[in-house]
Amino acid sequence: MRIEFVADGVPLVGDLRVPEGAGPWPGLVLTGPFTGVRDQVTGLYADRLTRRGYATLAFDHRNWGESGGQPRGQEDPQGKLHDLRAAVSLLRSRPEVDAGRVGVVGICLGAGYALRFAAFDPRVRVFAGIAGAYNNPYTMRSGMDYQGALAGLTAVLERQDLGGPVEYVPAVAEEGEAAMPGDEPFAYYGTERGASAHWRNQVTRASVRELITMDNMTGADFLSPKPALIVHGVIDRFCSPEGAEEAFKRLDQPKRLVWVDAKQHIDLYDREPYVSQAVDATADFLGEHL
């Protein structure tokens, strides 16, 4: 069912899925990939996990999809954490949900947000990350001209601060400039695979500054004693297996790391048998700990 709620005065839109039969059910809030909307990856996982006995809430974060917020297409790390807080509040208020049994599941960039959020919200009992991007500035700094990138992106924000228009780049492009360049992101978002009436192939240029300065990895240091699951592809050019290993290493028990024989990051977005393997691992772990 379509659900509308508010975070910091910003209207948010989501889909609540509830299993058949008598509840209340354990609840899961889902958050997903960079630029993604709720009828793409998070909706797919929400549907599959609902079939496994969980009430799920997949929603559009502020600035994306059908939710409110300005500027459109702007990555807002702190805002997303606030959105997750409001989503948990909503889920716990529903009669279909057992308010004492709520977890958070993140896919891709959402896994990092889910990890950091779960670490600091005592209402969340368990975390699961799938094909996760566990961003931190230390890793980002090692792979680029970090100060040069900051200077260029800050110049964008300065122009906007002084009244200039919001500057955009394509979210994906097979060739040329994009926030997620190359054939692999385009194969999902630029084709029927990821088609959604609510997704737009644009993102603010300044969003890249948020991606390279956020520190979601720190959540791994503070999650304990909550259980943590990490599911990751053995080959992933966009969310490195090394990042998943670092997050897992920094977590305390109970924790589990499950490797899936996927060869592309987007295999875990919608391809079989990888999605089923990820759902099975997640449902099994949640069954033990939620």
N, C-alpha and C positions, 0 to 999 in steps of 0.2 A: 504494500500500500504506500502511496505517496505521503510523505511526512514533511511538514514545514516547521522549522524551529529557528531560534535566534541565538547568535553569539556576538557579544559586544555591540548589539544593536544592528548587526548585519543579518539579513534573512538568509537562511540556508535551506536547501531542498535535498531530501533524501528518499530512499526507498527502504521501508521496513518489511522484512520477510520473516514469517513465523511458520514453524513446522505445523503439520496437521496433527490434530489430537489435543489432549489436555496439557496445559502448561502448569505453572510457569516454566520457561526454558532458560538455560544459560544463554547469555547475550554476548554478541561480538560486534564491535565497531570496526569498520574497515577503512583504510586509507591507502591510496594507490600512487601510480606513477606521476612523474612530472608532466604537467598539462592535462592529465587524464581526467575524465568525467565518469560519473557513476554507472553509466550503462556500457562501459568498456570493461576493463580488467576487474575493478572492484565488484561490479555487478555480477560478473561470471563467478568469482570466488564466493560472493555472498550467496548466490543461488545454490551452489554446490554444497556449501557448509550448512545452509538451512536444511537441505535434504538429509544431512547427517545429524540433525537434532539441535540446531542452534538458531535462536532468533538473531537476525543480522541487520545491521544498519550500514548501508553504503550511501554516501552522500557526496554532493559537490561542495568542495571547499570554497571559501570566499574568493571572489574574483574569477571563478571558473564555472562553466556549465550554466545551470539555471539559478545558482545562488547569486546573491547580491555582492556588492563590493566593487571598489574602484581603486586603481585603474584595472580594467579587464586584462586578464592574462598576466597578472603580476604575482610572482611567487612571494608569499608572505610567511616566513617561517614561524614567527611568534603568533601570527594570526591563525595559522594552521593548528598550532598547539591549543589555542583557545577554542577553535572549532571542535577539536577532539574532546575537550573538556565538556563543551555543551552537548555533544553527541552522546557522551556517556551519561550525562545528567538526564537527557531525554530517554535513553534506553532504560535506565534504572526506574524511571517513572511509569513505564508501561506495565499494565497488569499481566501481559503475556511473558514478562521477563522476570527471572529471579534476580533481584537487585544485588544480591550477595555473590553472584557468579557472573562476572563480566570480564571479558578479555578484549584485547586489541590485536588486530591482524593487519600487517602492512605489507604491501607489495612494491618492489622497486624503491623509488624515493620515499614512498610511504612507510617502508620498513624502518628507515631511520627516524622518521617522525614518531612512529608507533613506539619504538624503543625508548626514545627520550621522554615521550609522554608517559608511558607506563612506569618509568623509573621514578617519577615524581608525583604520581596520582595514586593515593592509597586505595582508591575504589577499584582499580584495575588489578586483577589477580594473576593474569598470565599474559605473556607477549609471544607472538609468532611473527617472524619476518621471512618473506619469500622473495628470492632474487633481489635481495636488499642492497640499497645504496646507503652506506653508513658514513655519510659525509663528515669530514673534519678538515680544518684548514691546514693541518700539518701534511696530510696526504696531498691535498690540492696544490700546496705550495711547491711540492717536489716535482710536479709534472708540468710546470708552465713558468712563464715570466710573470710571476705572481704580482709584483709591484707594478709592472706595466699594465697588467689586466685591471688591477684596482684603479690605476690612474685613469684609464680609458673609460671604465664604467662609472667612476665618480664624476667624470666630466659630463657624462650623459645625465646623471642626476642633477648636476649643477645647472645645466641648461633647462631642465624641467622645473627646478626650484625657482628659476628666474622667469617663469611663465611660458617656456617653450612647450611644444606638444610632447605627449608621451611617445617615446620612440619604440618601434616594434621590429622584430625580426620573425621570419617563419619559424614555427616550432620544428618542422622537419623539412628537409629538402634532399633529394638524391645527390645534387651537386650544388655548390655555392654555399653562401652563408645560411646558417640555421642554428637554433639553440641546440638541436640534436641532429647534426648533419650525418649524411651517409645513407647507404641503401637499407641497413637493418631497421632503424627507426621508421624510415619511410615505408618499409614493407608492412608495418602494422598500421601506423597512423595515416599514411597516404593512400591506402587502398581500402577495399571493402572489409578487410579483416577488422579494422578498428572504426568503421563508419558509425558516426553518431550525429544526430541533428544538433547536439549541444556542444560539440567540440569544434574549435576554431584553430586553424593552422597559423596561429600567431601567438607570440609571447613578448612581454616587454623586454627590451634589451637589458634593462637594469636587473631583471630576474637572475641573470647569470652571476651578478655580484652576490646575490643571496646564496646561490649554490656553492660558491667557492669560499664563503665566509662562515656558513652555518657549521655548528659542531653538534651533530646528533650522536656521534660515537660515544660521547661522554655518558649517555644513558646506560651503556654497558657497565660502567663503573658503579652505578647507583641502583641498578635493578634489583639486586639481591635483597631479600631471599625469594623473590618471585621467580617462578619457572620461566625459562626462555627456550624457544625453538627457533633455529635458523635452518631454512631450506634454501639450497643454492645450486645453480648449475655448475658443472665441472669446468665449462668454458663459458666465459661471459666477458665480452669486450667493453661493456658499459658499466657494469657493477661488478667489480673485480672479485674473484674468489678469495684473493688475499684480504680484501676488506671484510668479507664474511668471516674468514679465519681470525682476523684481529678482533672483531666484535666477540666472537665465541671465546677466544682466549681471555678477554677481559671480563667476561661474565663469570659469576659464581654458580655453583650447583643450586638447584637442579637445572640442567641444561642439556640440549641435544642438538647435534649438527647432522643434517641429512643432505647427502650429495645426490643430485639428480643428473643423469647422463645427457643433459641438454647441451647443445652446441652453440646456441644463440641466446642472448638475454631474453628476446621476445618469445622464445619457445615456451617460457613459463607464463606468458600472457594468455595464450589461448590454444596451444598445440597439445595434442595427445601423443604419447601417454603422460607427458610431463605435468599437465595440470592435475590429472587424476593422482599421480604420484605425490604431488605437493598437497593436495586436499587430503589424501589418505594419511600422510605424515602429520598434517596439522590436526585432523580429527582425532587421530590416535593419541597425540600428545595432550590435546585438550581434554580428552576422555579421562586421562590420568590425573590432570592437574586443575581442572576447572569444575 
